[in-house]
């Protein structure tokens, strides 16, 4: 395949979705069929989760279990696939961030699909929760200690409730 065809193929893999005038997501669809993941509910969740001012952008990669496991092992020391990983962008010293790039989210579609089934949730509801969670991480929220976890979970549940999604941290039987 010629270099030009390779560039075209790479460009076709990337789709730019405008979620609002404030937050732009760049999607990398990679090897995973993801029909039904980005519903209107998920788009609304993404818009709500951007808490900053002005415009921002985020890269989202949809991956399989092998890629997720590799990244999770490399960056978190956990040798298993996970639903979502967030990689906040750190601007090099002396650089000006004109695009306000938040970072990257890596979503393992097979894990997300399995979790939605296991938790008796719609795929759309689960994706909305995970994207809110990941976007909050990219904006500096964390759950490394109890106080931070409470703050982040409270914000997540408030945002999700405004979409009609029940508290994902409440255990139901």
N, C-alpha and C positions, 0 to 999 in steps of 0.2 A: 504494500500500500504506500502510495506516495506521501510525502510530508504534508502536502496540501490536503489530501484526503484525510489524513490522521488529524490535522487541525480541525477540519470540518466535523469529523466524527466526535472529537472532544467537545467542540462547541455545541453540538446537538445534544450531548449528554447533560449539559448545563442549561437549566431553564431559570429565567429570572422571573420571580413572582412579586408583584407589588402588592403588599398587604395593606398598605395605607401610604399616605404621603410621608409618614414618619419612620416606618420600618421596612426595610427591603430584605427579603430572604433570597439567597442564591442556593438553588437545589442542585445536588449531584446525585443522579438517580442510580448509578452503579449497579449492575447485575441484579437488581431486586425489582420485582414487579410490585408496585405500591398503589394500585388502584384503590380508591376509597380512603386513603390516609388523610388527605388534605381537604376536608369538607368545610362548608361555611362556618360550622362551629369551631373548627381548629383555626381558621383564619381570624375569627373574632378573638379567640384566646390569645393568639400571637399579638394582635393589636393591643389588647389589654395589658399584656405582660411587659411591654416596653414602657418603663416608668420615667425615662429620661426626657430631655427637651430636644427638639429638633429631629433631624434624621439620623438613622443608624442602619447598619447592615450586619447580617449574620450569614455565615455559610452553614448549610445543613447537608450532611452526607448520610445517605441511607445505605446500610451495609448488611452483610450476612453475619452469621454467628461466628465464623472463623475470624473475620476482620475485627469484630467486636471483642472477641476473646483476646486477640493479639494486642489490641490497643489497651484494653483493661489490664492486662498483665504488665505491659510496658509502663503505663502511667500510674496505675493504682496498686500494682502488686497483687492483683486478684486474677487468678488463672481460670476465668470463666466469662462467657459473654454476659453483657448487661444491657438493659433497655436503652439508656442514653448516657452519653459522656459529654461533658462540656469542657471546652478549652478556651478560656478567656484570652483575648488578645492583649499582649503587653507591648505598648509602643516603645520602640527604642529611644533612648535618651537623645534629646535634641531634635526629634522628629515632630512634625505637626500632623495631627490626625484630622484631616479635612473630611473624611468619609464617616467618621465615628464608627469604626469597625469594632463590633463587640467581641467577635471570636467565632468559634466553630462548635456546632452540635453534631454529634455522631449518633444516629439512631439505628439500632439493630431491629429491623422490621420483624424477623421471625420471633424474637423474644417479646416484642411489643404485642404481636398477634396472639402469642400463647398466653401472656399475662392477661390480656383482655378477656379471653375465653375462660381462663382459670378464675378470674375475679368477677365473672359474669357482668362485664361492662361492654359497652359498644366500643369498637375500635376507635371511633371518632372521639368519644369521651376520654378514653385512655391517652390518645395522642394529644388532646388538648391539655390534659394534666401534665404530661411529660414535657411538652414544649414550654408551658408556663414555668415548670420546675427548672428546666435547662436555661431558659432566658433569664430567670432570676439569678442563677449561678453566674451567668455572663455579666450581670450587673452588680456583682459583688456580694450577693447573699450566699450564705453557707449553712451547713448543719453539722459542723465538726464538734460543737459542744451543745449542751441542752438549751442554753439561752438563745443561741443563734438558731437552733433547730425550731424552737417555739416561734421565734419571730418569722422565720421563713415559711413555716407551715401555716401560720396565721394569715400571712399575706397570700399564699397560694389558695387557701380555702376561701378567702374573701373574693379573690379574683374569679375563682371557679364558680362560686355561689352566684355571682352576678351573671353567669352564663347558664344558671340552672343545673349545675353539676354539683352533686353532693360531696361532702368532705371525703377526700380519698384516704384520709388517715383514720377514719372511723371504721372499726371492724364490725361487720354485720354478719349474723349467722343465718 
